[in-house]
Amino acid sequence: MDCHLMCRLRAVLCLGLALYAVSACAGGSDATAVQRTDSAGVEIVVSSGSDRVLEWQFQRLFELGGSDDGPESFFTVRADLIAADARGNLFVLDPQNARVVVFDANGQFLRTMGGSGGGPGELRAPGSISVSSDGEVSVFDFGKGSLVRFDARGGVENEQPFPLFPTPNLQRHFSRLRDTTLVSSSTSPMEPGDLIQSLRQIVGSDTSVLAQLRLPPVKIATFEKCGVSMPLQQVFVPELAWAAQPGIVAFGSSAEYSISFTEAGSVTRIVRREIEPMPASRELAMLQLGDGSPIEIRRSCFIDPAEMLDERGYAETIPLIRTVFLGPSGELWVQRFTVDRDAAAPIDVFDGSGAYVGTLVRESFSPVLLLPGGRVGVVETDENDVQRLVVLSIQG
């Protein structure tokens, strides 16, 4: 993609996002109002007005990862690989070394759990981690099809068969809180009809669906010059974004700006901002796919983004929500969707009552979890693509 076209796309993007207020291209104001209503026992909290930019500062406390050896010799940091307990102890799932590494709230190494193998407490193909408030650890192992579990002291507990294979999404696969397990799953792309993303809740032997998102059918695209076929979803299709704390689950299940909170399986609160989804276009879809770098299928075969877009197509509107984070005190962070992947993604902050506090707009700011004591864990990637977990103190 040449510079002229890229500049044109970015101009279109900023103009559109200024009109629809879905990016930092538009300026903010303090004229924000919060309206609370009740609908059949469900509190609806609607915040109106433009973005209120938060001038928060962040103090760097410590970083973990990226070492050549030892407990910090992990190089991948994602929300589904990082967890914390109520004391702020950090648990890092290191798939490459088939282990869980535990650090205290100050970043000091405590212990490791797991190891490569098929025996009790060992891991074959670990995919994601969840930690309860008291420090009990559950690791979903795709190789075993089970939750490999450890107690708060690192002792091995019985494995729990897990027939609902989690579906990877932008944040997490599953979460285990006390006697409740949450798992994101979807119908197979090879089945006819629409693709269904679901958030399921498992309590004992009972399974219920908390949220569903119906997506267009996945298309099997064939690229003859490469001799390959692959399942492809439209550009700008929303994801089912969710987060959980003991007793509370927050999720967004549409392209709209709406986050539902459930307690004991029932919706108790809906948090909204008065922002309308922006219409999609081919130019914006091209910007979302990248700067013109071809997508590699095989070493000797590349597919141009324009050709890929012709096969995929794009949704009618651009989703507003990308990911959500729920803090230990019920605070909510909503990371909004950005068309230009090189631009800073705005993060809306809501307090424990659901009221809009303001919006963070920071370059290279990628949170993975909210921690006790006004701290946040973020991902930093260096020039060698090595990722580290950095813990920051919020100076509000």
Secondary structure, DSSP 8 states (H G I E B T S, - for coil): --HHHHHHHHHHHHHHHHHHT-STTS---S--EEEEEEETTEEEEEEESS--B---EEEEEEEE---SSSTT------GGGEEE-TT--EEEEEGGGTEEEEE-TTS-EEEEEE-BSSSTT-BSSEEEEEE-TT--EEEEETTTTEEEEE-TTS-B---EE--S-----SS-SEEEETTEEEEEEE--TTSSS-EEEEEEEEETTEEEEEEEEEE---EEEEETTTTEEEEE--BT----EEEEETTEEEEE-SSSSEEEEEETTEEEEEEEE----EE--HHHHHHHH-SS--EEEETTEEE-HHHHHHHH-B-SEE-SEEEEEE-TTS-EEEEE--SSTTS---EEEE-TTS-EEEEE--TT-EEEEEETTTEEEEEEE-TT--EEEEEEEEE-
